[in-house]
């Protein structure tokens, strides 16, 4: 666990946004948080990916791993204004309820409606 926290903190502190693609590290993937191409990370474990004039927002692998089983996700309404650093969503797991803070300011143009029916999709790793 200490290595995962250190790796995540180091990546955030250095502003890293590019993943190492070294195949030798594959067996160690559970020891380190993933740093993926094109993502910018917040210290509060959210990420943002800009796609033109739209930004996609999510939570890090590290945050997902610590949530445990997700039982409910509260998302903002389309059209809602969000402020950088402000809470805009909640994730409830069997362990706790956590705020999701927006890494950017703007207006919500879409949400992942599938999370209402299947909140566990928050923690699906599609690598």
C-alpha positions as CSV (number, residue, x, y, z in Angstrom):
1,X,0.0,0.0,0.0
2,X,2.8,2.4,0.8
3,X,4.3,2.0,-2.7
4,X,0.9,2.8,-4.3
5,X,0.4,6.0,-2.3
6,X,4.0,7.1,-3.0
7,X,3.7,6.4,-6.7
8,X,0.5,8.3,-7.0
9,X,1.8,11.3,-4.9
10,X,5.0,11.4,-6.9
11,X,3.2,11.3,-10.3
12,X,0.9,14.2,-9.1
13,X,3.9,16.2,-7.7
14,X,5.8,15.8,-10.9
15,X,2.8,16.6,-13.1
16,X,3.3,13.3,-15.0
17,X,0.7,12.5,-17.6
18,X,2.4,9.8,-19.7
19,X,2.5,6.2,-18.8
20,X,5.6,4.0,-19.1
21,X,4.9,1.2,-21.5
22,X,7.7,-1.0,-20.3
23,X,6.5,-4.6,-20.4
24,X,8.8,-5.6,-17.6
25,X,6.6,-3.6,-15.2
26,X,3.3,-5.4,-16.0
27,X,3.5,-7.9,-13.1
28,X,4.0,-4.9,-10.7
29,X,0.9,-3.1,-11.9
30,X,-1.0,-3.6,-8.6
31,X,1.8,-1.9,-6.8
32,X,1.6,1.4,-8.7
33,X,-1.2,3.7,-9.8
34,X,-1.6,4.0,-13.5
35,X,-0.6,7.3,-15.2
36,X,-2.2,7.4,-18.6
37,X,-1.5,9.3,-21.7
38,X,-3.5,12.5,-22.1
39,X,-4.8,12.7,-18.5
40,X,-4.1,15.5,-16.0
41,X,-4.4,14.5,-12.4
42,X,-5.6,16.3,-9.3
43,X,-4.1,15.7,-5.8
44,X,-7.6,14.6,-4.8
45,X,-7.5,11.7,-7.2
46,X,-9.6,12.9,-10.0
47,X,-8.4,13.2,-13.6
48,X,-9.4,15.3,-16.6
49,X,-8.9,14.7,-20.3
50,X,-9.5,17.5,-22.7
51,X,-11.1,16.5,-26.0
52,X,-11.5,19.8,-28.0
53,X,-13.8,22.1,-26.0
54,X,-15.1,19.2,-23.8
55,X,-13.4,17.7,-20.8
56,X,-13.9,14.2,-19.6
57,X,-13.6,13.7,-15.8
58,X,-13.0,10.5,-13.8
59,X,-11.3,9.1,-10.7
60,X,-7.9,7.5,-10.5
61,X,-7.2,3.8,-10.2
62,X,-5.9,4.5,-6.7
63,X,-9.2,6.1,-5.6
64,X,-11.2,3.2,-7.2
65,X,-9.1,0.6,-5.4
66,X,-9.7,2.3,-2.0
67,X,-13.5,2.6,-2.5
68,X,-14.2,-1.1,-2.4
69,X,-17.7,-2.1,-3.6
70,X,-19.6,0.9,-5.0
71,X,-23.3,0.9,-4.1
72,X,-24.5,4.3,-5.3
73,X,-23.3,7.2,-7.5
74,X,-24.9,10.6,-7.4
75,X,-24.1,12.6,-10.5
76,X,-24.8,16.2,-11.4
77,X,-27.6,17.2,-13.8
78,X,-26.8,18.1,-17.3
79,X,-26.5,21.9,-17.5
80,X,-25.2,22.2,-13.9
81,X,-22.3,24.6,-13.4
82,X,-19.2,23.2,-11.7
83,X,-16.3,25.0,-10.1
84,X,-12.7,23.8,-10.1
85,X,-12.0,22.2,-6.7
86,X,-15.7,22.0,-5.8
87,X,-17.7,18.8,-5.2
88,X,-20.0,17.9,-8.1
89,X,-20.7,14.2,-7.5
90,X,-20.7,11.6,-4.7
91,X,-19.7,8.0,-4.7
92,X,-21.1,5.7,-1.9
93,X,-19.3,2.4,-1.3
94,X,-19.6,-0.1,1.5
95,X,-16.7,1.7,3.2
96,X,-17.7,5.4,3.0
97,X,-19.3,8.1,0.9
98,X,-16.7,10.2,-1.0
99,X,-17.0,13.5,-2.8
100,X,-15.8,13.8,-6.4
101,X,-14.2,17.3,-6.9
102,X,-14.1,18.9,-10.3
103,X,-10.6,19.5,-11.6
104,X,-11.9,22.2,-13.9
105,X,-14.7,24.8,-14.0
106,X,-17.5,24.6,-16.6
107,X,-20.9,23.3,-17.4
108,X,-21.9,19.6,-17.3
109,X,-22.8,18.6,-20.9
110,X,-23.3,14.8,-20.3
111,X,-23.1,12.2,-17.6
112,X,-22.6,8.4,-17.6
113,X,-26.2,7.4,-17.1
114,X,-25.2,3.7,-16.8
115,X,-23.8,4.4,-13.3
116,X,-27.4,4.9,-12.0
117,X,-28.2,1.3,-12.8
118,X,-24.8,-0.2,-12.2
119,X,-22.7,1.9,-9.8
120,X,-20.0,-0.7,-9.7
121,X,-18.9,0.4,-13.2
122,X,-17.0,3.2,-11.5
123,X,-14.4,0.6,-10.6
124,X,-14.2,-1.3,-13.8
125,X,-10.7,-1.4,-15.1
126,X,-10.8,-1.5,-18.9
127,X,-7.0,-1.8,-19.5
